Amino acid sequence: MMTEIVLPNDTNGLGNMMGGRLLHLMDKCAAISAQRHANRVCVTASVDNVEFQSAIQEGEVVVIEGQVNRAFHTSMEVELNVWAENPREETHRKCNRAFYTFVALDEEGSPVAIPSIEPQSEDEQARYEGAAKRRDIRLVLAGRKDLEDAASLKEDMLSALTPSTDDVD
Ligand SMILES: CC(C)(COP(=O)(O)OP(=O)(O)OC[C@H]1O[C@@H](n2cnc3c(N)ncnc32)[C@H](O)[C@@H]1OP(=O)(O)O)[C@@H](O)C(=O)NCCC(=O)NCCS
């Protein structure tokens, strides 16, 4: 969990926090989560699904929570959720969510295997399963995997495109 107050230097002409400044804080928070899991130096391999749902204003407090959803071989998916706290109005609202992929590196700078994640709760299980599907999508988009080989993704796309029996006369 990371907290930071939004100061004038972080904002645009409307007094809203600039997206790049928020992404910088999210990257730092995700790196801490990844490095705590891997006990290694970790680098950002990719960032996807960034949603700016609500502007964060000067004077508000940004709260960023990072969680490793799943570890693969040398890479892991870190989910970031962002809230804004308004101290004067005593409000707390969800502003942003993103998925970062980090890779653990050894002393020579080469990718190195990391411990796996054992999901316990239903929520952790859902995050764990979702992470495999999102990984397929990002590797296909990055040109690192053929759609034909992305088994779960192909099945999901086919089931989404196949009419259910309710739709057939
Ligand atoms: C990320 C990096 C280490 C990957 O190196 P590489 O030589 O391609 O290594 P590999 O092919 O062995 O891939 C390593 C892992 O990264 C994953 N990966 C690589 N590119 C990825 C991408 N675009 N999206 C998601 N995962 C990716 C691979 O799937 C693999 O995961 P796995 O071991 O869990 O199966 C390398 O590209 C790098 O150092 N990039 C710069 C990182 C950096 O400086 N980040 C700061 C932001 S500028």
PDBQT file of the ligand as one rigid body, heavy atoms in Angstrom, charges set to zero:
ROOT
HETATM    1  C1  LIG A 201      11.462  -7.806 -19.746  1.00  0.00    +0.000 C 
HETATM    2  C2  LIG A 201      12.730  -8.473 -20.234  1.00  0.00    +0.000 C 
HETATM    3  C3  LIG A 201      13.613  -8.843 -19.032  1.00  0.00    +0.000 C 
HETATM    4  C4  LIG A 201      12.357  -9.739 -20.998  1.00  0.00    +0.000 C 
HETATM    5  O1  LIG A 201      13.531 -10.242 -21.542  1.00  0.00    +0.000 OA
HETATM    6  P1  LIG A 201      13.537 -11.424 -22.648  1.00  0.00    +0.000 P 
HETATM    7  O2  LIG A 201      14.901 -11.587 -23.127  1.00  0.00    +0.000 OA
HETATM    8  O3  LIG A 201      12.460 -11.139 -23.642  1.00  0.00    +0.000 OA
HETATM    9  O4  LIG A 201      13.203 -12.661 -21.739  1.00  0.00    +0.000 OA
HETATM   10  P2  LIG A 201      12.272 -13.890 -21.998  1.00  0.00    +0.000 P 
HETATM   11  O5  LIG A 201      11.870 -14.064 -23.423  1.00  0.00    +0.000 OA
HETATM   12  O6  LIG A 201      12.986 -15.022 -21.302  1.00  0.00    +0.000 OA
HETATM   13  O7  LIG A 201      10.960 -13.518 -21.160  1.00  0.00    +0.000 OA
HETATM   14  C5  LIG A 201      11.021 -13.454 -19.764  1.00  0.00    +0.000 C 
HETATM   15  C6  LIG A 201       9.610 -13.372 -19.235  1.00  0.00    +0.000 C 
HETATM   16  O8  LIG A 201       9.072 -12.103 -19.584  1.00  0.00    +0.000 OA
HETATM   17  C7  LIG A 201       7.798 -12.281 -20.159  1.00  0.00    +0.000 C 
HETATM   18  N1  LIG A 201       7.580 -11.178 -21.074  1.00  0.00    +0.000 N 
HETATM   19  C8  LIG A 201       8.449 -10.682 -21.956  1.00  0.00    +0.000 A 
HETATM   20  N2  LIG A 201       7.875  -9.671 -22.644  1.00  0.00    +0.000 NA
HETATM   21  C9  LIG A 201       6.623  -9.562 -22.168  1.00  0.00    +0.000 A 
HETATM   22  C10 LIG A 201       5.520  -8.703 -22.476  1.00  0.00    +0.000 A 
HETATM   23  N3  LIG A 201       5.602  -7.768 -23.423  1.00  0.00    +0.000 N 
HETATM   24  N4  LIG A 201       4.382  -8.847 -21.782  1.00  0.00    +0.000 NA
HETATM   25  C11 LIG A 201       4.279  -9.801 -20.826  1.00  0.00    +0.000 A 
HETATM   26  N5  LIG A 201       5.274 -10.639 -20.479  1.00  0.00    +0.000 NA
HETATM   27  C12 LIG A 201       6.433 -10.516 -21.157  1.00  0.00    +0.000 A 
HETATM   28  C13 LIG A 201       7.904 -13.624 -20.858  1.00  0.00    +0.000 C 
HETATM   29  O9  LIG A 201       6.612 -14.162 -21.111  1.00  0.00    +0.000 OA
HETATM   30  C14 LIG A 201       8.661 -14.417 -19.826  1.00  0.00    +0.000 C 
HETATM   31  O10 LIG A 201       7.787 -14.823 -18.799  1.00  0.00    +0.000 OA
HETATM   32  P3  LIG A 201       7.868 -16.282 -18.098  1.00  0.00    +0.000 P 
HETATM   33  O11 LIG A 201       9.320 -16.590 -17.844  1.00  0.00    +0.000 OA
HETATM   34  O12 LIG A 201       7.102 -16.120 -16.826  1.00  0.00    +0.000 OA
HETATM   35  O13 LIG A 201       7.247 -17.268 -19.048  1.00  0.00    +0.000 OA
HETATM   36  C15 LIG A 201      13.552  -7.547 -21.196  1.00  0.00    +0.000 C 
HETATM   37  O14 LIG A 201      12.802  -7.292 -22.360  1.00  0.00    +0.000 OA
HETATM   38  C16 LIG A 201      13.942  -6.235 -20.553  1.00  0.00    +0.000 C 
HETATM   39  O15 LIG A 201      14.880  -6.162 -19.782  1.00  0.00    +0.000 OA
HETATM   40  N6  LIG A 201      13.173  -5.162 -20.885  1.00  0.00    +0.000 N 
HETATM   41  C17 LIG A 201      13.432  -3.850 -20.302  1.00  0.00    +0.000 C 
HETATM   42  C18 LIG A 201      12.781  -3.748 -18.939  1.00  0.00    +0.000 C 
HETATM   43  C19 LIG A 201      12.843  -2.342 -18.425  1.00  0.00    +0.000 C 
HETATM   44  O16 LIG A 201      13.840  -1.675 -18.528  1.00  0.00    +0.000 OA
HETATM   45  N7  LIG A 201      11.732  -1.898 -17.850  1.00  0.00    +0.000 N 
HETATM   46  C20 LIG A 201      11.631  -0.574 -17.323  1.00  0.00    +0.000 C 
HETATM   47  C21 LIG A 201      10.684   0.244 -18.141  1.00  0.00    +0.000 C 
HETATM   48  S1  LIG A 201      11.468   1.140 -19.411  1.00  0.00    +0.000 SA
ENDROOT
TORSDOF 0
